[in-house]
Amino acid sequence: MLNNLFKKTKYITVSQQALRKAEDTLEQKPSIPNGMWVKCDSCGKIIYNNDLEENNKVCSQCNHHFRMTARERIEFIIDKDTFEEFDKNMISDNPIEFNGYEEKVKKMRENTDMNEAVVTGRGCIGNENVVICVMDSHFMMGSMGSVVGEKITRAVEKAIELKLPIIIFTTSGGARMQEGMFSLMQMAKVSAALGKLDKEGLLYITVLTDPTTGGVTASFAMLGDIILSEPGALIGFAGKRVIEQTIRQKLPEGFQRAEFLLEHGFIDKIVSRNELKGVLKKILVIHNRNV
């Protein structure tokens, strides 16, 4: 009975020479830098990052539009060396003393090299002068706080002063809850400024990008004289699950996507990113001829 109680254990030894050989083999393997390759969220294809950048962050396989920063979009849309930024140094306060808000905003500034979730200014698109506002989902998901609303309102007022058309690129998770009622007030403030722009007979174009939701959708995103969208953009007010739980019904496939909204008359045209600058230029040229 006791024969198998104490078994002999075999120990595997590795020579120093074998270890050095293994280390040399690892050193010879190519080292791939972080960020060289990107996986498409839609089709799963692995894309060389330089190729993706050259194609304006659009997947060549499935046409999925990756999200862009405000600076990237301005560089892509606005003619070189023509952009003049407005209110660059405007920063958020903490109007309702929300715990941790100031630290979060500070961290966002450091991570994105932006002061807020929108960049505003004037420039040219195909030599056509325009005022432009570009929201950025990388800064607190493009949430609309008091500074975002103020910067957009000032840009609209500048467009009225200069008698120029205005283009707003929207992307947002909605109103910024850390600012409470001060955030919700921006919906009315921006909309009122756009009402003045409309009375002056000036053109307002919105370009909806992924995602455009909440208070931004419920206000200035849907007030454009011409409403364009990038393909596949998520556009809506409340989330799909919230709506389904409220109405106790299953929503259609693709609900709140740009293609569904185009079919139901909420937007005027879906424009691929690589064609967007040309389409905007054409609209501006036609508008300026009729002014």
KOLDRENRO-611537 format. One record per residue (C-alpha): residue in one letter; x, y, z; residue number from 1. Coordinates in steps of 0.001 Angstrom, whole numbers. Each point is the difference from the previous one (the first is absolute). Last residue first. Example, Ala and Ser with C-alpha at 12.3 -4.5 7.8 and 13.67 -1.06 7.14 Angstrom:
<pakes>
PAKE,residuo,x,y,z,num
PAKE,s,13670,-1060,7140,2
PAKE,a,-1370,-3440,660,1
</pakes>
This chain:
<pakes>
PAKE,residuo,x,y,z,num
PAKE,v,-27422,86304,-52149,291
PAKE,n,-756,-2457,-2808,290
PAKE,r,3573,-543,-1166,289
PAKE,n,1132,-328,3601,288
PAKE,h,-2424,-2877,624,287
PAKE,i,1076,-1968,-3080,286
PAKE,v,3690,429,901,285
PAKE,l,-628,-989,3631,284
PAKE,i,-1913,-3145,-1000,283
PAKE,k,2739,-1013,-2475,282
PAKE,k,2719,548,2609,281
PAKE,l,-1884,-2117,2508,280
PAKE,v,-347,-2826,-2519,279
PAKE,g,3699,118,-906,278
PAKE,k,1053,1,3655,277
PAKE,l,-2277,-2952,736,276
PAKE,e,1074,-2387,-2759,275
PAKE,n,2657,-1877,1985,274
PAKE,r,-2237,96,3061,273
PAKE,s,-2859,-1786,-1741,272
PAKE,v,-3120,2136,-233,271
PAKE,i,-3445,-979,1233,270
PAKE,k,-2599,2524,-1154,269
PAKE,d,-2996,2022,1154,268
PAKE,i,-579,-1200,3557,267
PAKE,f,-3148,-817,1988,266
PAKE,g,-1980,-1122,-3048,265
PAKE,h,-831,-3596,976,264
PAKE,e,2411,-1681,-2413,263
PAKE,l,2730,2439,997,262
PAKE,l,-588,-832,3668,261
PAKE,f,349,-3737,-634,260
PAKE,e,3250,537,-1927,259
PAKE,a,1405,2257,2714,258
PAKE,r,-503,-2609,2725,257
PAKE,q,-2596,589,2691,256
PAKE,f,-1827,-3291,-729,255
PAKE,g,2209,-2365,-1981,254
PAKE,e,-2373,-2925,542,253
PAKE,p,-3458,1181,1053,252
PAKE,l,-855,630,3677,251
PAKE,k,-1558,-2663,2206,250
PAKE,q,-2937,1337,1986,249
PAKE,r,-682,716,3651,248
PAKE,i,-241,3770,-683,247
PAKE,t,2223,934,2958,246
PAKE,q,2173,-3136,109,245
PAKE,e,611,232,-3754,244
PAKE,i,834,3696,247,243
PAKE,v,2494,-520,2833,242
PAKE,r,1611,-2917,-1848,241
PAKE,k,473,2078,-3155,240
PAKE,g,1590,2929,1794,239
PAKE,a,-1725,3365,250,238
PAKE,f,462,2798,-2537,237
PAKE,g,1203,-1448,-3268,236
PAKE,i,2735,-257,-2601,235
PAKE,l,2562,-2802,-240,234
PAKE,a,2043,584,-3144,233
PAKE,g,76,-2853,-2527,232
PAKE,p,1026,2174,-2922,231
PAKE,e,896,3648,781,230
PAKE,s,-2906,2388,233,229
PAKE,l,-1308,3114,-1718,228
PAKE,i,-2726,2379,1127,227
PAKE,i,-647,3057,-2199,226
PAKE,d,-1840,2987,1432,225
PAKE,g,1266,-1339,3330,224
PAKE,l,-2227,-118,3066,223
PAKE,m,416,-3702,785,222
PAKE,a,3438,173,1620,221
PAKE,f,-917,3289,1719,220
PAKE,s,-2495,-1378,2505,219
PAKE,a,-1253,-3486,838,218
PAKE,t,2991,-1616,-1690,217
PAKE,v,2356,2030,2213,216
PAKE,g,-2148,-765,3037,215
PAKE,g,427,-3754,-323,214
PAKE,t,1848,-1638,-2884,213
PAKE,t,2415,492,-2890,212
PAKE,p,2395,-2961,-113,211
PAKE,d,1475,-331,-2569,210
PAKE,t,-117,3041,-2257,209
PAKE,l,-2789,2386,-977,208
PAKE,v,1024,2780,-2379,207
PAKE,t,-2143,3079,516,206
PAKE,i,-229,2808,-2547,205
PAKE,y,-1260,3511,796,204
PAKE,l,-319,2566,-2784,203
PAKE,l,-650,3663,718,202
PAKE,g,-3332,1711,-680,201
PAKE,e,449,2493,2840,200
PAKE,k,-3157,-1378,1629,199
PAKE,d,1611,-3473,-77,198
PAKE,l,3058,1240,1864,197
PAKE,k,-2269,1513,2663,196
PAKE,g,-1729,-3378,425,195
PAKE,l,3439,-1621,195,194
PAKE,a,767,2193,3017,193
PAKE,a,-3257,-1123,1637,192
PAKE,s,867,-3668,-635,191
PAKE,v,3440,465,1585,190
PAKE,k,-1545,1518,3139,189
PAKE,a,-2910,-2451,229,188
PAKE,m,2201,-3098,-85,187
PAKE,q,2635,1714,2149,186
PAKE,m,-2437,268,2902,185
PAKE,l,210,-3784,475,184
PAKE,s,3655,317,1001,183
PAKE,f,-595,2705,2584,182
PAKE,m,-2861,-2138,1359,181
PAKE,g,2432,-2674,1203,180
PAKE,e,3669,722,-597,179
PAKE,q,1304,-3487,819,178
PAKE,m,-2800,-1433,-2178,177
PAKE,r,1624,1182,-3210,176
PAKE,a,-2807,10,-2585,175
PAKE,g,146,-2647,-2713,174
PAKE,g,2420,-2771,-993,173
PAKE,s,1242,2242,-2758,172
PAKE,t,1241,248,-3555,171
PAKE,t,-1069,2907,-2183,170
PAKE,f,1862,1708,-2818,169
PAKE,i,-1416,3527,-230,168
PAKE,i,279,1975,-3237,167
PAKE,i,-654,3747,-134,166
PAKE,p,-688,2300,-2957,165
PAKE,l,1594,3457,111,164
PAKE,k,-1428,3478,561,163
PAKE,l,3060,1011,2052,162
PAKE,e,-2131,1141,2949,161
PAKE,i,-2535,-2796,-458,160
PAKE,a,2801,-2593,-216,159
PAKE,k,1529,1524,3134,158
PAKE,e,-3337,-394,1805,157
PAKE,v,-69,-3671,-1006,156
PAKE,a,3581,-429,1241,155
PAKE,r,-919,1703,3281,154
PAKE,t,-2893,-2445,457,153
PAKE,i,2279,-2961,-772,152
PAKE,k,2561,1170,2562,151
PAKE,e,-2672,668,2631,150
PAKE,g,-1683,-3380,-453,149
PAKE,v,3299,-1881,281,148
PAKE,v,988,2162,2969,147
PAKE,s,-3286,-652,1836,146
PAKE,g,249,-3767,-420,145
PAKE,m,-917,-2142,-2976,144
PAKE,s,1543,-3462,197,143
PAKE,g,2421,-814,-2806,142
PAKE,m,684,-3398,1562,141
PAKE,m,1886,1648,2872,140
PAKE,f,2568,1320,-2490,139
PAKE,h,668,-2779,-2550,138
PAKE,s,-3447,553,-1534,137
PAKE,d,1154,3273,-1576,136
PAKE,m,-2352,2705,-1300,135
PAKE,v,961,2048,-3038,134
PAKE,c,-1343,3515,-498,133
PAKE,i,610,1791,-3317,132
PAKE,v,-414,3515,-1380,131
PAKE,v,324,96,-3803,130
PAKE,n,1871,1685,-2820,129
PAKE,e,-1,-1870,-3347,128
PAKE,n,3523,-555,-1354,127
PAKE,g,-645,-3761,-321,126
PAKE,i,-1079,-48,3633,125
PAKE,c,1400,3101,1667,124
PAKE,g,473,955,3632,123
PAKE,r,-1754,1189,3126,122
PAKE,g,90,-1217,3576,121
PAKE,t,-1406,-2406,2570,120
PAKE,v,1423,-3061,1753,119
PAKE,v,-2332,-2001,2227,118
PAKE,a,377,-2361,2957,117
PAKE,e,2113,2369,2114,116
PAKE,n,3553,1110,775,115
PAKE,m,1646,-2415,-2415,114
PAKE,d,3326,-1848,209,113
PAKE,t,-2037,-3233,144,112
PAKE,n,1497,-1791,3013,111
PAKE,e,1079,3091,1956,110
PAKE,r,-3246,1851,-583,109
PAKE,m,-1999,-3098,924,108
PAKE,k,1934,-332,3259,107
PAKE,k,-816,3606,875,106
PAKE,v,-3669,-608,-782,105
PAKE,k,-45,-3027,2305,104
PAKE,e,1750,1871,2808,103
PAKE,e,-2474,2886,-229,102
PAKE,y,-2958,-2395,59,101
PAKE,g,1079,-1984,3064,100
PAKE,n,-3062,949,2091,99
PAKE,f,-2410,2253,-1884,98
PAKE,e,296,3553,1291,97
PAKE,i,-3163,1122,-1845,96
PAKE,p,1768,2505,-2271,95
PAKE,n,3322,-1861,-313,94
PAKE,d,1764,2201,-2549,93
PAKE,s,851,-1031,-3545,92
PAKE,i,2715,1547,-2152,91
PAKE,m,229,2647,-2749,90
PAKE,n,3570,151,-1294,89
PAKE,k,-703,-580,-3694,88
PAKE,d,-2861,2485,-240,87
PAKE,f,17,38,-3819,86
PAKE,e,2512,-1774,-2266,85
PAKE,e,1181,1349,-3370,84
PAKE,f,302,-2705,-2650,83
PAKE,t,1364,1019,-3413,82
PAKE,d,3458,-1621,52,81
PAKE,k,-1138,-3055,-1995,80
PAKE,d,-3595,-20,-1187,79
PAKE,i,-2453,-1280,2634,78
PAKE,i,-1509,-3496,-177,77
PAKE,f,2870,-2401,772,76
PAKE,e,1953,2229,2388,75
PAKE,i,-3265,934,1710,74
PAKE,r,-919,-3672,317,73
PAKE,e,3328,-968,1495,72
PAKE,r,-154,2882,2493,71
PAKE,a,-3522,-960,1113,70
PAKE,t,1087,-3589,567,69
PAKE,m,-1259,-2663,-2360,68
PAKE,r,-2215,-3027,607,67
PAKE,f,480,-2937,-2342,66
PAKE,h,-2308,-153,-3017,65
PAKE,h,-678,-3582,-1084,64
PAKE,n,248,-249,-3787,63
PAKE,c,111,-3836,133,62
PAKE,q,3432,-924,-1393,61
PAKE,s,1711,3369,-494,60
PAKE,c,-823,972,3602,59
PAKE,v,-313,3800,209,58
PAKE,k,2401,1954,2204,57
PAKE,n,713,2665,-2624,56
PAKE,n,1280,-2586,-2512,55
PAKE,e,3599,1083,584,54
PAKE,e,-529,-458,3744,53
PAKE,l,-1301,-3550,-505,52
PAKE,d,2949,-875,-2229,51
PAKE,n,2403,1333,2643,50
PAKE,n,-1766,-2087,2660,49
PAKE,y,403,-3282,-1881,48
PAKE,i,-3429,-1574,270,47
PAKE,i,-1029,-3264,1681,46
PAKE,k,-3485,-866,-1240,45
PAKE,g,-2659,-577,2631,44
PAKE,c,-2865,1053,-2262,43
PAKE,s,-1596,2720,2162,42
PAKE,d,2396,891,2803,41
PAKE,c,2931,2,-2440,40
PAKE,k,3189,-1156,1710,39
PAKE,v,2908,2440,-79,38
PAKE,w,3670,-708,-656,37
PAKE,m,3094,2138,656,36
PAKE,g,-1433,1306,3282,35
PAKE,n,2572,-1700,2219,34
PAKE,p,3271,-715,-1775,33
PAKE,i,528,-3490,-1492,32
PAKE,s,3315,-1537,1097,31
PAKE,p,1398,-2460,-2517,30
PAKE,k,1273,-3286,1460,29
PAKE,q,3819,-113,285,28
PAKE,e,-46,886,3704,27
PAKE,l,-2270,-2962,729,26
PAKE,t,2367,-2398,-1774,25
PAKE,d,2990,1391,1925,24
PAKE,e,-1846,-571,3285,23
PAKE,a,-752,-3616,-961,22
PAKE,k,3650,-604,-896,21
PAKE,r,1128,1498,3315,20
PAKE,l,-2349,-2332,1870,19
PAKE,a,1263,-3019,-1929,18
PAKE,q,3620,896,846,17
PAKE,q,-863,472,3675,16
PAKE,s,-1224,-3607,22,15
PAKE,v,-3565,-846,847,14
PAKE,t,-759,-2607,2678,13
PAKE,i,-3174,-2041,153,12
PAKE,y,-567,-1557,3436,11
PAKE,k,-1510,-3460,219,10
PAKE,t,-1789,-796,3251,9
PAKE,k,286,-3492,1465,8
PAKE,k,-3170,-1146,1625,7
PAKE,f,-375,-532,3789,6
PAKE,l,-3309,-1659,771,5
PAKE,n,118,-2352,-2960,4
PAKE,n,1573,-2973,1840,3
PAKE,l,-1895,652,3234,2
PAKE,m,-2870,-2357,-720,1
</pakes>
